[in-house]
Amino acid sequence: MPQFIVIGHDGTDEGALERRMAARDAHLKVCADSVASGNQLIGAAMMDDAGKMNGSVMVMNFDTREDLDEWLKREPYVSGKVWDRIEVIPCKVPDTFAHCFPKK
């Protein structure tokens, strides 16, 4: 199954952190559901030097890039305008780390 690194960069405007915090519970619920379904392998908040969240990084499993794009449309940090730029990078997690991830 294709894997993708998704990097969501938060907006830098004055209300960016407030939008993130408003959408965070819904985002974490979507992440938990995605882990349970086997579509998300791992995720983390990115931090600036002051320890403030300013983005997200995730490793995702989807059958196609189009399936990932459909998932992104429903991601609360997208619909809540938290991320202002998203990078998607195809990747392959080696079998060495397979023990870290749920079985699909």
Biopython code that builds the backbone (N, CA, C, O; Angstrom):
import numpy as np
from Bio.PDB.StructureBuilder import StructureBuilder

atoms = [
    (1, "MET", "N", (0.846, -1.176, 0.000)),
    (1, "MET", "CA", (0.000, 0.000, 0.000)),
    (1, "MET", "C", (0.892, 1.239, 0.000)),
    (1, "MET", "O", (1.850, 1.311, 0.771)),
    (2, "PRO", "N", (0.588, 2.212, -0.855)),
    (2, "PRO", "CA", (1.387, 3.437, -0.872)),
    (2, "PRO", "C", (1.338, 4.167, 0.472)),
    (2, "PRO", "O", (0.320, 4.172, 1.164)),
    (3, "GLN", "N", (2.448, 4.770, 0.808)),
    (3, "GLN", "CA", (2.543, 5.546, 2.043)),
    (3, "GLN", "C", (2.958, 6.968, 1.687)),
    (3, "GLN", "O", (3.616, 7.212, 0.675)),
    (4, "PHE", "N", (2.556, 7.890, 2.543)),
    (4, "PHE", "CA", (2.792, 9.300, 2.282)),
    (4, "PHE", "C", (3.151, 10.014, 3.579)),
    (4, "PHE", "O", (2.557, 9.759, 4.627)),
    (5, "ILE", "N", (4.123, 10.904, 3.496)),
    (5, "ILE", "CA", (4.379, 11.846, 4.578)),
    (5, "ILE", "C", (3.531, 13.076, 4.272)),
    (5, "ILE", "O", (3.601, 13.628, 3.174)),
    (6, "VAL", "N", (2.738, 13.497, 5.237)),
    (6, "VAL", "CA", (1.927, 14.703, 5.097)),
    (6, "VAL", "C", (2.460, 15.718, 6.098)),
    (6, "VAL", "O", (2.519, 15.459, 7.300)),
    (7, "ILE", "N", (2.845, 16.874, 5.580)),
    (7, "ILE", "CA", (3.322, 17.960, 6.434)),
    (7, "ILE", "C", (2.370, 19.132, 6.253)),
    (7, "ILE", "O", (2.274, 19.707, 5.169)),
    (8, "GLY", "N", (1.672, 19.477, 7.321)),
    (8, "GLY", "CA", (0.761, 20.618, 7.301)),
    (8, "GLY", "C", (1.389, 21.779, 8.043)),
    (8, "GLY", "O", (1.681, 21.680, 9.235)),
    (9, "HIS", "N", (1.596, 22.878, 7.338)),
    (9, "HIS", "CA", (2.189, 24.073, 7.937)),
    (9, "HIS", "C", (1.064, 25.016, 8.348)),
    (9, "HIS", "O", (0.251, 25.416, 7.514)),
    (10, "ASP", "N", (1.015, 25.370, 9.625)),
    (10, "ASP", "CA", (-0.014, 26.281, 10.116)),
    (10, "ASP", "C", (0.161, 27.664, 9.504)),
    (10, "ASP", "O", (1.254, 28.059, 9.098)),
    (11, "GLY", "N", (-0.960, 28.388, 9.452)),
    (11, "GLY", "CA", (-0.893, 29.792, 9.073)),
    (11, "GLY", "C", (-0.040, 30.557, 10.072)),
    (11, "GLY", "O", (0.204, 30.086, 11.183)),
    (12, "THR", "N", (0.406, 31.722, 9.677)),
    (12, "THR", "CA", (1.263, 32.533, 10.546)),
    (12, "THR", "C", (0.564, 33.810, 11.004)),
    (12, "THR", "O", (1.177, 34.662, 11.647)),
    (13, "ASP", "N", (-0.703, 33.937, 10.676)),
    (13, "ASP", "CA", (-1.446, 35.124, 11.071)),
    (13, "ASP", "C", (-1.760, 35.096, 12.568)),
    (13, "ASP", "O", (-1.512, 34.098, 13.244)),
    (14, "GLU", "N", (-2.299, 36.184, 13.068)),
    (14, "GLU", "CA", (-2.546, 36.338, 14.496)),
    (14, "GLU", "C", (-3.506, 35.290, 15.062)),
    (14, "GLU", "O", (-3.364, 34.908, 16.223)),
    (15, "GLY", "N", (-4.476, 34.815, 14.281)),
    (15, "GLY", "CA", (-5.458, 33.859, 14.787)),
    (15, "GLY", "C", (-5.109, 32.401, 14.554)),
    (15, "GLY", "O", (-5.929, 31.523, 14.825)),
    (16, "ALA", "N", (-3.910, 32.123, 14.057)),
    (16, "ALA", "CA", (-3.554, 30.754, 13.664)),
    (16, "ALA", "C", (-3.604, 29.772, 14.834)),
    (16, "ALA", "O", (-4.196, 28.700, 14.708)),
    (17, "LEU", "N", (-3.001, 30.113, 15.952)),
    (17, "LEU", "CA", (-2.980, 29.190, 17.088)),
    (17, "LEU", "C", (-4.391, 28.974, 17.641)),
    (17, "LEU", "O", (-4.731, 27.865, 18.052)),
    (18, "GLU", "N", (-5.204, 30.014, 17.652)),
    (18, "GLU", "CA", (-6.578, 29.873, 18.131)),
    (18, "GLU", "C", (-7.374, 28.925, 17.235)),
    (18, "GLU", "O", (-8.149, 28.112, 17.738)),
    (19, "ARG", "N", (-7.193, 29.018, 15.911)),
    (19, "ARG", "CA", (-7.878, 28.089, 14.990)),
    (19, "ARG", "C", (-7.417, 26.661, 15.246)),
    (19, "ARG", "O", (-8.227, 25.734, 15.246)),
    (20, "ARG", "N", (-6.111, 26.481, 15.464)),
    (20, "ARG", "CA", (-5.576, 25.143, 15.742)),
    (20, "ARG", "C", (-6.236, 24.577, 16.994)),
    (20, "ARG", "O", (-6.706, 23.439, 16.986)),
    (21, "MET", "N", (-6.275, 25.347, 18.052)),
    (21, "MET", "CA", (-6.819, 24.841, 19.310)),
    (21, "MET", "C", (-8.320, 24.568, 19.188)),
    (21, "MET", "O", (-8.825, 23.629, 19.804)),
    (22, "ALA", "N", (-9.033, 25.371, 18.406)),
    (22, "ALA", "CA", (-10.470, 25.161, 18.213)),
    (22, "ALA", "C", (-10.746, 23.865, 17.457)),
    (22, "ALA", "O", (-11.758, 23.210, 17.707)),
    (23, "ALA", "N", (-9.863, 23.488, 16.540)),
    (23, "ALA", "CA", (-10.062, 22.286, 15.715)),
    (23, "ALA", "C", (-9.350, 21.058, 16.279)),
    (23, "ALA", "O", (-9.507, 19.961, 15.745)),
    (24, "ARG", "N", (-8.578, 21.221, 17.336)),
    (24, "ARG", "CA", (-7.678, 20.152, 17.791)),
    (24, "ARG", "C", (-8.410, 18.883, 18.219)),
    (24, "ARG", "O", (-8.001, 17.788, 17.833)),
    (25, "ASP", "N", (-9.477, 18.997, 19.001)),
    (25, "ASP", "CA", (-10.189, 17.792, 19.444)),
    (25, "ASP", "C", (-10.725, 17.003, 18.255)),
    (25, "ASP", "O", (-10.610, 15.778, 18.217)),
    (26, "ALA", "N", (-11.311, 17.705, 17.284)),
    (26, "ALA", "CA", (-11.827, 17.024, 16.090)),
    (26, "ALA", "C", (-10.685, 16.401, 15.291)),
    (26, "ALA", "O", (-10.826, 15.296, 14.767)),
    (27, "HIS", "N", (-9.565, 17.097, 15.197)),
    (27, "HIS", "CA", (-8.392, 16.570, 14.489)),
    (27, "HIS", "C", (-7.891, 15.293, 15.164)),
    (27, "HIS", "O", (-7.614, 14.303, 14.487)),
    (28, "LEU", "N", (-7.773, 15.311, 16.489)),
    (28, "LEU", "CA", (-7.289, 14.126, 17.206)),
    (28, "LEU", "C", (-8.256, 12.957, 17.073)),
    (28, "LEU", "O", (-7.819, 11.806, 17.049)),
    (29, "LYS", "N", (-9.555, 13.219, 16.988)),
    (29, "LYS", "CA", (-10.550, 12.155, 16.772)),
    (29, "LYS", "C", (-10.361, 11.534, 15.389)),
    (29, "LYS", "O", (-10.383, 10.312, 15.246)),
    (30, "VAL", "N", (-10.178, 12.372, 14.377)),
    (30, "VAL", "CA", (-9.931, 11.864, 13.022)),
    (30, "VAL", "C", (-8.641, 11.047, 13.002)),
    (30, "VAL", "O", (-8.585, 9.999, 12.357)),
    (31, "CYS", "N", (-7.615, 11.510, 13.693)),
    (31, "CYS", "CA", (-6.354, 10.759, 13.757)),
    (31, "CYS", "C", (-6.562, 9.407, 14.427)),
    (31, "CYS", "O", (-6.066, 8.394, 13.934)),
    (32, "ALA", "N", (-7.287, 9.375, 15.540)),
    (32, "ALA", "CA", (-7.542, 8.103, 16.234)),
    (32, "ALA", "C", (-8.296, 7.139, 15.327)),
    (32, "ALA", "O", (-7.971, 5.953, 15.272)),
    (33, "ASP", "N", (-9.300, 7.642, 14.618)),
    (33, "ASP", "CA", (-10.055, 6.798, 13.685)),
    (33, "ASP", "C", (-9.155, 6.303, 12.554)),
    (33, "ASP", "O", (-9.272, 5.158, 12.117)),
    (34, "SER", "N", (-8.262, 7.164, 12.085)),
    (34, "SER", "CA", (-7.360, 6.795, 10.988)),
    (34, "SER", "C", (-6.331, 5.766, 11.430)),
    (34, "SER", "O", (-5.961, 4.888, 10.651)),
    (35, "VAL", "N", (-5.865, 5.862, 12.666)),
    (35, "VAL", "CA", (-4.962, 4.840, 13.205)),
    (35, "VAL", "C", (-5.701, 3.513, 13.300)),
    (35, "VAL", "O", (-5.168, 2.473, 12.912)),
    (36, "ALA", "N", (-6.932, 3.544, 13.817)),
    (36, "ALA", "CA", (-7.719, 2.313, 13.976)),
    (36, "ALA", "C", (-7.983, 1.638, 12.637)),
    (36, "ALA", "O", (-8.024, 0.410, 12.562)),
    (37, "SER", "N", (-8.162, 2.424, 11.582)),
    (37, "SER", "CA", (-8.431, 1.857, 10.257)),
    (37, "SER", "C", (-7.157, 1.439, 9.532)),
    (37, "SER", "O", (-7.222, 0.794, 8.485)),
    (38, "GLY", "N", (-5.996, 1.803, 10.085)),
    (38, "GLY", "CA", (-4.730, 1.483, 9.436)),
    (38, "GLY", "C", (-4.272, 2.521, 8.436)),
    (38, "GLY", "O", (-3.251, 2.330, 7.775)),
    (39, "ASN", "N", (-5.013, 3.634, 8.307)),
    (39, "ASN", "CA", (-4.622, 4.669, 7.350)),
    (39, "ASN", "C", (-3.559, 5.621, 7.884)),
    (39, "ASN", "O", (-2.853, 6.256, 7.101)),
    (40, "GLN", "N", (-3.433, 5.729, 9.200)),
    (40, "GLN", "CA", (-2.413, 6.606, 9.767)),
    (40, "GLN", "C", (-1.450, 5.778, 10.595)),
    (40, "GLN", "O", (-1.857, 5.012, 11.468)),
    (41, "LEU", "N", (-0.166, 5.943, 10.307)),
    (41, "LEU", "CA", (0.857, 5.208, 11.039)),
    (41, "LEU", "C", (1.331, 5.977, 12.260)),
    (41, "LEU", "O", (1.485, 5.402, 13.337)),
    (42, "ILE", "N", (1.563, 7.272, 12.098)),
    (42, "ILE", "CA", (2.065, 8.097, 13.202)),
    (42, "ILE", "C", (1.783, 9.555, 12.880)),
    (42, "ILE", "O", (1.584, 9.919, 11.721)),
    (43, "GLY", "N", (1.769, 10.367, 13.891)),
    (43, "GLY", "CA", (1.591, 11.801, 13.705)),
    (43, "GLY", "C", (2.227, 12.554, 14.851)),
    (43, "GLY", "O", (2.399, 12.018, 15.946)),
    (44, "ALA", "N", (2.573, 13.802, 14.591)),
    (44, "ALA", "CA", (3.159, 14.647, 15.629)),
    (44, "ALA", "C", (2.911, 16.104, 15.286)),
    (44, "ALA", "O", (2.819, 16.478, 14.117)),
    (45, "ALA", "N", (2.805, 16.917, 16.326)),
    (45, "ALA", "CA", (2.763, 18.364, 16.128)),
    (45, "ALA", "C", (4.187, 18.861, 15.926)),
    (45, "ALA", "O", (5.112, 18.409, 16.601)),
    (46, "MET", "N", (4.358, 19.784, 15.002)),
    (46, "MET", "CA", (5.645, 20.457, 14.845)),
    (46, "MET", "C", (5.656, 21.645, 15.803)),
    (46, "MET", "O", (4.621, 22.259, 16.061)),
    (47, "MET", "N", (6.835, 21.958, 16.322)),
    (47, "MET", "CA", (6.971, 23.021, 17.316)),
    (47, "MET", "C", (8.007, 24.045, 16.856)),
    (47, "MET", "O", (8.987, 23.709, 16.191)),
    (48, "ASP", "N", (7.764, 25.298, 17.226)),
    (48, "ASP", "CA", (8.796, 26.301, 16.974)),
    (48, "ASP", "C", (9.788, 26.305, 18.144)),
    (48, "ASP", "O", (9.649, 25.519, 19.082)),
    (49, "ASP", "N", (10.768, 27.174, 18.087)),
    (49, "ASP", "CA", (11.809, 27.204, 19.124)),
    (49, "ASP", "C", (11.262, 27.564, 20.502)),
    (49, "ASP", "O", (11.879, 27.245, 21.519)),
    (50, "ALA", "N", (10.108, 28.226, 20.540)),
    (50, "ALA", "CA", (9.491, 28.608, 21.813)),
    (50, "ALA", "C", (8.547, 27.530, 22.337)),
    (50, "ALA", "O", (7.936, 27.698, 23.392)),
    (51, "GLY", "N", (8.424, 26.415, 21.597)),
    (51, "GLY", "CA", (7.555, 25.326, 22.031)),
    (51, "GLY", "C", (6.105, 25.492, 21.627)),
    (51, "GLY", "O", (5.239, 24.790, 22.148)),
    (52, "LYS", "N", (5.818, 26.406, 20.710)),
    (52, "LYS", "CA", (4.457, 26.633, 20.231)),
    (52, "LYS", "C", (4.199, 25.752, 19.003)),
    (52, "LYS", "O", (5.022, 25.701, 18.089)),
    (53, "MET", "N", (3.048, 25.058, 18.987)),
    (53, "MET", "CA", (2.699, 24.230, 17.833)),
    (53, "MET", "C", (2.541, 25.116, 16.599)),
    (53, "MET", "O", (1.914, 26.175, 16.652)),
    (54, "ASN", "N", (3.124, 24.661, 15.484)),
    (54, "ASN", "CA", (3.037, 25.448, 14.256)),
    (54, "ASN", "C", (2.848, 24.588, 13.011)),
    (54, "ASN", "O", (3.036, 25.062, 11.891)),
    (55, "GLY", "N", (2.479, 23.334, 13.205)),
    (55, "GLY", "CA", (2.253, 22.459, 12.065)),
    (55, "GLY", "C", (2.122, 21.022, 12.513)),
    (55, "GLY", "O", (2.162, 20.718, 13.705)),
    (56, "SER", "N", (1.966, 20.147, 11.544)),
    (56, "SER", "CA", (1.778, 18.723, 11.821)),
    (56, "SER", "C", (2.549, 17.907, 10.802)),
    (56, "SER", "O", (2.762, 18.336, 9.668)),
    (57, "VAL", "N", (2.963, 16.720, 11.228)),
    (57, "VAL", "CA", (3.577, 15.759, 10.317)),
    (57, "VAL", "C", (2.954, 14.399, 10.598)),
    (57, "VAL", "O", (2.801, 14.001, 11.753)),
    (58, "MET", "N", (2.598, 13.691, 9.533)),
    (58, "MET", "CA", (1.956, 12.387, 9.667)),
    (58, "MET", "C", (2.498, 11.449, 8.602)),
    (58, "MET", "O", (2.888, 11.884, 7.519)),
    (59, "VAL", "N", (2.520, 10.167, 8.914)),
    (59, "VAL", "CA", (2.805, 9.145, 7.910)),
    (59, "VAL", "C", (1.505, 8.387, 7.708)),
    (59, "VAL", "O", (0.931, 7.843, 8.651)),
    (60, "MET", "N", (1.050, 8.359, 6.457)),
    (60, "MET", "CA", (-0.266, 7.827, 6.122)),
    (60, "MET", "C", (-0.148, 6.658, 5.147)),
    (60, "MET", "O", (0.784, 6.588, 4.346)),
    (61, "ASN", "N", (-1.116, 5.741, 5.235)),
    (61, "ASN", "CA", (-1.279, 4.600, 4.317)),
    (61, "ASN", "C", (-2.583, 4.793, 3.561)),
    (61, "ASN", "O", (-3.645, 4.846, 4.182)),
    (62, "PHE", "N", (-2.535, 4.899, 2.256)),
    (62, "PHE", "CA", (-3.757, 4.947, 1.451)),
    (62, "PHE", "C", (-3.520, 4.170, 0.167)),
    (62, "PHE", "O", (-2.388, 4.073, -0.307)),
    (63, "ASP", "N", (-4.582, 3.620, -0.392)),
    (63, "ASP", "CA", (-4.459, 2.852, -1.630)),
    (63, "ASP", "C", (-3.952, 3.714, -2.778)),
    (63, "ASP", "O", (-3.196, 3.245, -3.629)),
    (64, "THR", "N", (-4.376, 4.993, -2.797)),
    (64, "THR", "CA", (-3.973, 5.900, -3.870)),
    (64, "THR", "C", (-3.788, 7.303, -3.308)),
    (64, "THR", "O", (-4.253, 7.610, -2.211)),
    (65, "ARG", "N", (-3.116, 8.134, -4.057)),
    (65, "ARG", "CA", (-2.982, 9.550, -3.689)),
    (65, "ARG", "C", (-4.360, 10.209, -3.677)),
    (65, "ARG", "O", (-4.625, 11.093, -2.862)),
    (66, "GLU", "N", (-5.227, 9.778, -4.579)),
    (66, "GLU", "CA", (-6.575, 10.338, -4.624)),
    (66, "GLU", "C", (-7.336, 10.041, -3.336)),
    (66, "GLU", "O", (-8.079, 10.891, -2.845)),
    (67, "ASP", "N", (-7.155, 8.840, -2.784)),
    (67, "ASP", "CA", (-7.797, 8.503, -1.506)),
    (67, "ASP", "C", (-7.270, 9.403, -0.387)),
    (67, "ASP", "O", (-8.038, 9.854, 0.463)),
    (68, "LEU", "N", (-5.975, 9.658, -0.388)),
    (68, "LEU", "CA", (-5.403, 10.575, 0.600)),
    (68, "LEU", "C", (-5.997, 11.972, 0.434)),
    (68, "LEU", "O", (-6.349, 12.620, 1.419)),
    (69, "ASP", "N", (-6.108, 12.432, -0.805)),
    (69, "ASP", "CA", (-6.668, 13.761, -1.049)),
    (69, "ASP", "C", (-8.108, 13.857, -0.551)),
    (69, "ASP", "O", (-8.504, 14.889, -0.010)),
    (70, "GLU", "N", (-8.894, 12.799, -0.726)),
    (70, "GLU", "CA", (-10.270, 12.778, -0.204)),
    (70, "GLU", "C", (-10.259, 12.843, 1.317)),
    (70, "GLU", "O", (-11.075, 13.550, 1.908)),
    (71, "TRP", "N", (-9.349, 12.120, 1.958)),
    (71, "TRP", "CA", (-9.226, 12.160, 3.410)),
    (71, "TRP", "C", (-8.866, 13.570, 3.872)),
    (71, "TRP", "O", (-9.421, 14.071, 4.851)),
    (72, "LEU", "N", (-7.935, 14.206, 3.164)),
    (72, "LEU", "CA", (-7.520, 15.556, 3.539)),
    (72, "LEU", "C", (-8.684, 16.542, 3.496)),
    (72, "LEU", "O", (-8.736, 17.465, 4.309)),
    (73, "LYS", "N", (-9.613, 16.363, 2.566)),
    (73, "LYS", "CA", (-10.777, 17.261, 2.489)),
    (73, "LYS", "C", (-11.600, 17.220, 3.772)),
    (73, "LYS", "O", (-12.265, 18.198, 4.112)),
    (74, "ARG", "N", (-11.560, 16.099, 4.484)),
    (74, "ARG", "CA", (-12.337, 15.939, 5.717)),
    (74, "ARG", "C", (-11.506, 16.208, 6.976)),
    (74, "ARG", "O", (-12.043, 16.180, 8.084)),
    (75, "GLU", "N", (-10.224, 16.464, 6.820)),
    (75, "GLU", "CA", (-9.324, 16.698, 7.956)),
    (75, "GLU", "C", (-9.673, 18.050, 8.588)),
    (75, "GLU", "O", (-9.668, 19.066, 7.893)),
    (76, "PRO", "N", (-9.974, 18.083, 9.891)),
    (76, "PRO", "CA", (-10.384, 19.335, 10.532)),
    (76, "PRO", "C", (-9.367, 20.476, 10.441)),
    (76, "PRO", "O", (-9.761, 21.642, 10.452)),
    (77, "TYR", "N", (-8.092, 20.173, 10.353)),
    (77, "TYR", "CA", (-7.111, 21.247, 10.209)),
    (77, "TYR", "C", (-7.133, 21.840, 8.798)),
    (77, "TYR", "O", (-6.647, 22.951, 8.588)),
    (78, "VAL", "N", (-7.691, 21.110, 7.835)),
    (78, "VAL", "CA", (-7.887, 21.664, 6.496)),
    (78, "VAL", "C", (-9.177, 22.480, 6.485)),
    (78, "VAL", "O", (-9.172, 23.658, 6.126)),
    (79, "SER", "N", (-10.287, 21.844, 6.882)),
    (79, "SER", "CA", (-11.579, 22.541, 6.849)),
    (79, "SER", "C", (-11.612, 23.717, 7.818)),
    (79, "SER", "O", (-12.337, 24.684, 7.586)),
    (80, "GLY", "N", (-10.834, 23.649, 8.906)),
    (80, "GLY", "CA", (-10.767, 24.739, 9.873)),
    (80, "GLY", "C", (-9.733, 25.802, 9.540)),
    (80, "GLY", "O", (-9.493, 26.716, 10.328)),
    (81, "LYS", "N", (-9.123, 25.678, 8.369)),
    (81, "LYS", "CA", (-8.135, 26.643, 7.878)),
    (81, "LYS", "C", (-6.957, 26.832, 8.846)),
    (81, "LYS", "O", (-6.424, 27.931, 8.995)),
    (82, "VAL", "N", (-6.571, 25.730, 9.497)),
    (82, "VAL", "CA", (-5.388, 25.746, 10.369)),
    (82, "VAL", "C", (-4.131, 25.681, 9.507)),
    (82, "VAL", "O", (-3.218, 26.493, 9.656)),
    (83, "TRP", "N", (-4.098, 24.700, 8.603)),
    (83, "TRP", "CA", (-2.942, 24.561, 7.716)),
    (83, "TRP", "C", (-3.105, 25.504, 6.535)),
    (83, "TRP", "O", (-4.157, 25.525, 5.897)),
    (84, "ASP", "N", (-2.076, 26.282, 6.242)),
    (84, "ASP", "CA", (-2.154, 27.121, 5.045)),
    (84, "ASP", "C", (-1.310, 26.566, 3.907)),
    (84, "ASP", "O", (-1.377, 27.051, 2.777)),
    (85, "ARG", "N", (-0.507, 25.535, 4.216)),
    (85, "ARG", "CA", (0.285, 24.875, 3.169)),
    (85, "ARG", "C", (0.461, 23.422, 3.559)),
    (85, "ARG", "O", (0.775, 23.109, 4.707)),
    (86, "ILE", "N", (0.254, 22.530, 2.587)),
    (86, "ILE", "CA", (0.358, 21.092, 2.839)),
    (86, "ILE", "C", (1.337, 20.495, 1.835)),
    (86, "ILE", "O", (1.212, 20.700, 0.628)),
    (87, "GLU", "N", (2.305, 19.760, 2.351)),
    (87, "GLU", "CA", (3.226, 19.003, 1.508)),
    (87, "GLU", "C", (2.857, 17.528, 1.618)),
    (87, "GLU", "O", (2.596, 17.028, 2.713)),
    (88, "VAL", "N", (2.836, 16.838, 0.489)),
    (88, "VAL", "CA", (2.611, 15.392, 0.470)),
    (88, "VAL", "C", (3.797, 14.768, -0.252)),
    (88, "VAL", "O", (4.085, 15.094, -1.403)),
    (89, "ILE", "N", (4.480, 13.865, 0.446)),
    (89, "ILE", "CA", (5.686, 13.239, -0.089)),
    (89, "ILE", "C", (5.495, 11.727, -0.052)),
    (89, "ILE", "O", (5.333, 11.157, 1.027)),
    (90, "PRO", "N", (5.512, 11.063, -1.210)),
    (90, "PRO", "CA", (5.441, 9.595, -1.190)),
    (90, "PRO", "C", (6.639, 9.036, -0.424)),
    (90, "PRO", "O", (7.743, 9.574, -0.503)),
    (91, "CYS", "N", (6.410, 7.958, 0.315)),
    (91, "CYS", "CA", (7.491, 7.348, 1.090)),
    (91, "CYS", "C", (7.231, 5.851, 1.230)),
    (91, "CYS", "O", (6.192, 5.345, 0.807)),
    (92, "LYS", "N", (8.178, 5.165, 1.822)),
    (92, "LYS", "CA", (8.041, 3.744, 2.122)),
    (92, "LYS", "C", (8.679, 3.497, 3.476)),
    (92, "LYS", "O", (9.890, 3.645, 3.642)),
    (93, "VAL", "N", (7.848, 3.119, 4.447)),
    (93, "VAL", "CA", (8.357, 2.763, 5.765)),
    (93, "VAL", "C", (8.891, 1.335, 5.666)),
    (93, "VAL", "O", (8.148, 0.435, 5.275)),
    (94, "PRO", "N", (10.159, 1.105, 6.009)),
    (94, "PRO", "CA", (10.719, -0.236, 5.862)),
    (94, "PRO", "C", (10.129, -1.212, 6.876)),
    (94, "PRO", "O", (9.619, -0.813, 7.923)),
    (95, "ASP", "N", (10.208, -2.483, 6.545)),
    (95, "ASP", "CA", (9.691, -3.538, 7.418)),
    (95, "ASP", "C", (10.318, -3.503, 8.809)),
    (95, "ASP", "O", (9.726, -4.000, 9.767)),
    (96, "THR", "N", (11.503, -2.923, 8.926)),
    (96, "THR", "CA", (12.167, -2.788, 10.225)),
    (96, "THR", "C", (11.249, -2.142, 11.253)),
    (96, "THR", "O", (11.326, -2.451, 12.442)),
    (97, "PHE", "N", (10.376, -1.242, 10.795)),
    (97, "PHE", "CA", (9.493, -0.506, 11.694)),
    (97, "PHE", "C", (8.064, -1.027, 11.687)),
    (97, "PHE", "O", (7.187, -0.398, 12.279)),
    (98, "ALA", "N", (7.806, -2.138, 11.046)),
    (98, "ALA", "CA", (6.444, -2.675, 10.937)),
    (98, "ALA", "C", (5.825, -2.951, 12.302)),
    (98, "ALA", "O", (4.609, -2.842, 12.459)),
    (99, "HIS", "N", (6.633, -3.304, 13.282)),
    (99, "HIS", "CA", (6.112, -3.598, 14.621)),
    (99, "HIS", "C", (5.495, -2.367, 15.285)),
    (99, "HIS", "O", (4.755, -2.498, 16.260)),
    (100, "CYS", "N", (5.788, -1.187, 14.771)),
    (100, "CYS", "CA", (5.277, 0.051, 15.364)),
    (100, "CYS", "C", (3.851, 0.372, 14.929)),
    (100, "CYS", "O", (3.205, 1.235, 15.523)),
    (101, "PHE", "N", (3.358, -0.303, 13.915)),
    (101, "PHE", "CA", (2.109, 0.107, 13.296)),
    (101, "PHE", "C", (1.030, -0.952, 13.422)),
    (101, "PHE", "O", (1.323, -2.145, 13.497)),
    (102, "PRO", "N", (-0.238, -0.502, 13.444)),
    (102, "PRO", "CA", (-1.338, -1.470, 13.530)),
    (102, "PRO", "C", (-1.427, -2.302, 12.260)),
    (102, "PRO", "O", (-1.045, -1.854, 11.179)),
    (103, "LYS", "N", (-1.925, -3.494, 12.404)),
    (103, "LYS", "CA", (-2.160, -4.352, 11.239)),
    (103, "LYS", "C", (-3.468, -3.926, 10.599)),
    (103, "LYS", "O", (-4.457, -3.693, 11.293)),
    (104, "LYS", "N", (-3.474, -3.826, 9.293)),
    (104, "LYS", "CA", (-4.691, -3.410, 8.588)),
    (104, "LYS", "C", (-5.437, -4.615, 8.093)),
    (104, "LYS", "O", (-6.491, -4.477, 7.472)),
]
sb = StructureBuilder()
sb.init_structure("model")
sb.init_model(0)
sb.init_chain("A")
sb.init_seg("    ")
for serial, (resi, resn, name, xyz) in enumerate(atoms, 1):
    if name == "N":
        sb.init_residue(resn, " ", resi, " ")
    sb.init_atom(name, np.array(xyz, "f"), 0.0, 1.0, " ", f" {name:<3s}", serial, name[0])
structure = sb.get_structure()
